[in-house]
Amino acid sequence: MFNASQSFNSSYAASPAQRSNSARRAYHTLRIIFGIISCFAVFGNCLVCLVILKKRNNLRNSYNLMILALAIVDTLTGICLAITPSFIIGENNFPITSGLQGEFLCRFVSSHYFLFTLGKISVALVMCLAVDRWFAIYRPLRYQTVFKRRIVIRNVMLVVLTCCIMNSRAVFEKRPVSKDKITTCKWMSLTKGKLAAQVYVIIHVTVTFFIPLSISWVTFLQLWLLLRKSTFHTERKSLSRSLIYPLRMGALTALFLGICWTPNQFYFLLSNFDVTQLDTPIHHVTVVLSMFNSCLNPWIYGATNKKYRNEFRKIIFFWKSNQMEQSETDILGITLENTKPRSGGRRNPSVVPVNED
């Protein structure tokens, strides 16, 4: 069994040489599965980025900016999945050299720091999406000032930096070690005593995963119940569609993120108490499920939002784009002409994109 500190940031770390012959076929099957996930993650999320970046007006909306950030993170997850040892590239096919290159490969790549930090960033960004929708519906007047583009970009950068720092323990625990002119990566625990390591893992998983996920689920559930009230539809009948589109996208994104990542996080947590063991078939399934989440969001956007679906078709079937119907709405389903104030009236800030600074 892996030591708790050794498996802190890597819940999938055994090499083929450590496996029995009967398990190698399963290992190669996993490599194929991870390769497919990586390709779909990069392709699908690049489509999302192109859809948002096609029109400058999309970047004026705080929700679109966070969707863009989430798509970039998932794209990087697909790339890191392809280059991280023991997922697609076998450990034996990943030579470690001495010097600065070896330090970087061991501390950041082989430790799975990039891969699992990107996962925690995704969880935090989904929580930000939930908070964005809460303000848009419950505090529409304050929404325009709190979620300006400059502030949103700053907050996204702060989320990324915070997740990188909170997940940085693996950077210091996995180091290159040279023996007989052969350099390998070894785990060296920073925590003295098993109890201290267990307490740390509980706090870390709770703060970086369970708390933000719970906030996301509770917030989206509260908003969904509000939109289902007949009084709300009566008061904002003309705006309900523009509110439901992004809310439905965000709610399903949070739901499937929890479904994909929760088994892996629980399994990893229990492994530190010797309840479960790493590098078992059940553990492999949890890892595949968590990585699968990186390629799932574009399908959610396309299934729940007709505008995204149409834009995906235009990009994929670009030679037929001129024959496709031209839409007068943005990707959130908001009619562009409705974002302009009418004479004698004022904008409703709950659906108007955030103004540029």
QUILINLIN-V17393 format. One line per field, one symbol per residue. ss: DSSP state (@ for helix, = for strand, . for the rest). psi: psi as a letter, one per 30 degrees, with the letter a starting at -180 (. if undefined). burial: # if it has 24 or more other ideal C-beta (glycine too) atoms within 12 Angstrom, else .. A space follows every 10 residues. Layout:
BEGIN
ss=???
psi=???
burial=???
END
This chain:
BEGIN
ss=.......... .....@@@.. @@@@@@@@@@ @@@@@@@@@@ @@@@@@@@@@ @@@@.@@@@@ .@@@@@@@@@ @@@@@@@@@@ @@@.=...=. @@@......@ @@@@@@@@@@ ..@@@@@@@@ @@@@@@@@@@ @@@@@@@@.@ @@@@@@..@@ @@@@@@@@@@ @@@@@@..@@ @@@======. .======... ...@@@@@@@ @@@@@@@@@@ @@@@@@@@@@ @@@@@@@..@ @@@@@.@@@@ @@@@@@@@@@ @@@@@@@@@@ @@@@@@@@@@ @......... @@@@@@@@@@ @@@@@.@@@@ @@@@.@@@@@ @@@@@@.@@@ @@@.....=. ....=@@@@. .......... .......
psi=kkkeeegefj gjgkleffll effeeeeeee eeeeeeeeee eeeefeeeee eefekffeff keeeeeeeee eeeeeeeeee effkkgdekl efgikkllae eeeeeeeeef fgeeefeeee eeeeeeeeee eeeeeeeeie efeeeehlee eeeeeeeeee eeeeefgfef effklkkkkh gkklkkkjkf kkkeeeeeee eeeeeeefde eeeeeeeeee eeeeeeffke eeeeeheffe efeeeeeeee eeeeefeeee feeeeeeeef ffggelklhl eeeeeeeeee ffffgeeeee eeffjeeeee eeeeeeiffg efflkkkgla ffgkkefffk klkgalljff fkkkkk.
burial=.######### ######..#. ......#..# #.######.# ########## ##.#..#### ########## ########## #########. #..#.#.... .##.###### ########## ########## #######..# ..##.####. ##..##..## .###.##### #.####.... ...####.#. #.....##.# #..##.#### .##.###.## ..##.##... ........## ########## ########.# ########## ##...#.##. ..##.##### ########## ##.##.#### ##.##..... ........## ####...##. .......### ####...
END
